[in-house]
């Protein structure tokens, strides 16, 4: 019987279009028991190898996080529905207006996975 590759082991494959693909086993689905994978695509083999090293290190450390497809807009909709239940009506109204008028137009389409403190614009005095 063949042995399974351990979690975090990955493979690099060159695709027909000339790009490179990384596939890394990140764990097992708790419901089905099937392995889960992380995929990424790159232009060069060097980029691919670097990304493979990064993902395998994250899996080994236990810090790997599955990319989320949720946007800031979707999260804010959940947040207003779930977390604003205990605030006063005027406060809720103010929060909802600020979210709809300022945050969603500027950041609504950004995926949560891509959001980090280094993305913020630098404001000059």
C-alpha positions in Angstrom: 0.0 0.0 0.0 1.5 3.4 -1.0 2.3 5.9 1.8 0.5 9.2 1.9 2.4 12.4 1.6 2.4 14.3 4.8 0.5 17.5 5.3 2.4 20.4 3.9 4.3 18.5 1.3 3.7 20.0 -2.1 4.4 19.6 -5.8 5.3 22.0 -8.6 4.0 21.4 -12.1 4.5 23.4 -15.3 1.2 23.9 -17.1 0.6 23.7 -20.8 0.4 27.5 -21.1 4.0 27.8 -19.6 2.9 29.0 -16.1 3.8 27.1 -13.0 1.5 25.7 -10.3 2.0 24.8 -6.7 -0.2 22.3 -4.9 0.2 21.8 -1.2 -1.7 19.4 1.1 -3.0 21.6 3.9 -4.9 19.0 5.9 -8.0 16.9 5.8 -11.7 17.8 5.5 -13.3 16.9 8.9 -16.5 15.9 7.2 -15.3 13.7 4.4 -11.8 12.9 5.4 -10.5 13.9 1.9 -7.3 16.0 1.7 -7.6 19.7 1.3 -5.2 21.6 -1.0 -3.8 25.1 -1.5 -3.1 26.1 -5.1 -1.2 29.0 -6.5 -0.1 30.0 -10.0 3.1 31.8 -10.9 5.0 33.0 -14.0 8.4 31.6 -13.1 9.7 28.5 -11.5 11.7 30.5 -9.0 8.6 32.4 -7.8 6.8 29.0 -7.5 9.6 27.4 -5.4 9.6 30.5 -3.0 5.9 30.3 -2.6 6.0 26.5 -2.0 8.6 27.1 0.8 6.4 29.8 2.3 3.3 27.7 2.4 5.0 24.6 3.7 6.6 26.6 6.5 3.2 28.1 7.4 1.6 24.6 7.4 4.5 23.2 9.5 4.1 26.1 12.1 0.3 25.7 12.1 -0.2 29.3 10.9 -1.5 28.6 7.4 -4.9 30.2 6.8 -7.1 29.2 3.9 -7.7 32.1 1.6 -11.1 33.6 2.2 -13.4 34.8 -0.6 -15.4 37.0 1.7 -15.2 40.7 1.0 -15.2 43.6 3.5 -18.7 44.5 2.4 -20.0 41.0 3.1 -18.3 40.9 6.5 -19.7 44.3 7.4 -23.2 43.1 6.6 -22.7 40.2 9.0 -21.2 42.4 11.6 -24.1 44.9 11.6 -26.6 42.0 11.8 -24.8 40.0 14.5 -22.9 42.5 16.7 -25.0 45.6 16.8 -27.9 44.0 18.7 -27.1 45.5 22.1 -26.4 49.1 21.0 -28.9 52.0 21.2 -30.9 52.7 18.0 -29.2 56.0 17.2 -25.8 54.4 17.6 -26.8 51.6 15.3 -28.1 54.1 12.8 -24.9 56.1 12.9 -22.7 53.0 12.4 -24.9 51.7 9.5 -24.8 55.1 7.7 -21.0 55.4 8.2 -20.5 51.9 6.8 -22.8 52.5 3.8 -21.5 56.0 2.9 -17.8 55.7 3.6 -16.4 52.2 4.2 -18.3 50.1 1.7 -17.6 52.4 -1.3 -13.9 52.6 -0.5 -13.1 49.1 0.7 -16.3 47.0 0.1 -14.9 45.0 -2.8 -11.6 44.2 -1.1 -11.2 40.6 0.0 -10.6 40.2 3.8 -7.6 38.0 3.0 -5.9 40.9 1.2 -6.6 43.4 3.9 -3.7 44.3 6.2 -2.3 47.4 8.0 0.3 48.0 5.3 -2.3 48.6 2.6 -3.4 51.9 4.1 -2.6 55.1 2.3 -0.1 57.4 3.7 -1.6 60.7 4.6 0.8 63.7 4.3 0.3 66.8 6.5 
